[in-house]
Amino acid sequence: MAAVVLMSCGSTSSLSNALSTATSANSTAKTMGSSCGSALVNLYKAYKANGKKINMSDANVWSNALALSSSMAGLKDNGKNSDYRKSYIAGMLLGSAGTLTQTSATNVYDNMLNSLGSLTGLSSSSSSTAKSNAASALSTILGLMGN
């Protein structure tokens, strides 16, 4: 007679949980979310280093804002779709390399949906008004990421 013993190896991280919930993941959403998470981490570092302000004149900040804008392209049409949402957030967690938690990623995602007009469509020829609106939206979003 054989006995089966099950043992727990401890709790899993929010990254593992999010990735496992995205088993039926939309791979495009996950890829875009990963790009978003990476850009957000870079923007967050600059935001904190600059006294919790966004300096759109800084070339690194601007390039990461453009990367974030590109990664948000699918949110307009798919942002409310629950499978897309799960996959995008799973990608954000992956791209942020642990900087975002499940809760902060969800809050950031929701705020990005509210800021689509200010953050999508940025380009090298964006006006100073567009840059100012994007900086304001980014400040709000980055404030949701933590201390």
N, C-alpha and C positions, 0 to 999 in steps of 0.2 A: 504494500500500500504506500503510495506516495503522498507526501504532504506538501502543500504549497504555502509559502510564507511570503507575504507582501510587506515591504518596508517602505517608509517614506524617506526621501532624501532631503527633506526640508522644503521650504517654500520656493516658488519660482519668481523670477523678477517680472516686473510689469512688461518688459520687452518681450520675454518669452510668452507671457499670456497674450499679448497683443498679436504677436506673430502667429501663435497657434489658432487664435480666433479668425485669422485671415486665411484659413486653409482653402476656402473657395475664393481666394483673393483675386481681385482685378489686378493683373500684373502691371498694367500701365499706371494705375493709381498708386500702387506700391512704389514703383520706380519714381514717379513724380513726387510722392511723399518723402522718399529718401533724399531726393535733391532738395526739397523744401527744408527738411530737418538739418541738412548740412549747411545750407545758406543761413538758416535761423541761428545756428550755433555761432557761425562767424559774425553775424550781425549782433548777436547778444554780447559777444566778447568786446566788440567795438563800442557798443552801447554802454556797457559797464565801465570800460576804460575812459570813456568820454563823459563821465558823470551822469549817466543815464539820459544821454541825449544822442540823437542821430545826426551825424554830419554828412550830408549827401555830397559834399565837396570832396570827401575822402575817396580816393579811387577804389580802395578795397570795399568800403561800404557800398559805393555805387555798383560795383560789379556783383556783389552779393545781393543787392536789391534787385538787380536785373535777373539774376539766377532765380531768386524767389518769385519774381513776377512770372518768369517762364514756367516754373514748376506749378503755378496756380492756374495755368491755362484751362485745365479740364474742370475746375471747380464751378465755373459758371453753369455748365450744362449738367454736371454730375454731382455737385456738392451735396445735394439732399438725398441722393441714392445711398441706402444704408450699406450695401456691399462696397461701393466706391469709398464711402467714408471710412469703413473699417480698414480697408486696404491702404488708403492714403495715410491714416493715422499710424498703422503698423509701419509703413515706410518712413514716416516722420521719426518714430522712435528709433528705427534702425539708423537713419541718417544722422540723428543727433548724438549717436554713440553714448546714450545714457544721460544726456543733459536734460531731455524732456522726460517727464513721467507720463503715465497713461492719462492722468487727470489734466496736467498742464498741456499735453498735446491735444486733448479734446477741447479744452478752452481756447487754445490758439487756433485750432481748426475752425471753431464756431466764429471766432472773431475775424478770421481771414475771410469767411463767407460774407460777413458784414462789411468788409473793407475791399471787396473786389474792385469797385470803381476806382479806388485810389491806388491799388497795388498791381492790377493786371494791365498789360499793355505798355509798361514802361519801356523806353528805348533810349538809345544814345541821344536822340533828338528831343527828349521830353523837356517840356517847358519848366521854368522855375516854379510855377504854380503846381504843376504835376509833381515835381520833386518835393515841394513843401507838403502837399497833401499826403504823399507816400511816406514822408518822414513822420508825420503826425500819426498815421495809421500804424507804422512800424513801432513807434514809441509805445503805443497802447498794447500791441501784440507782444513786444519784448518784455513789457512789464508783467505779463502773465506767466513768464517763464520761470520766475523765482527771484531769489536775491541776487 
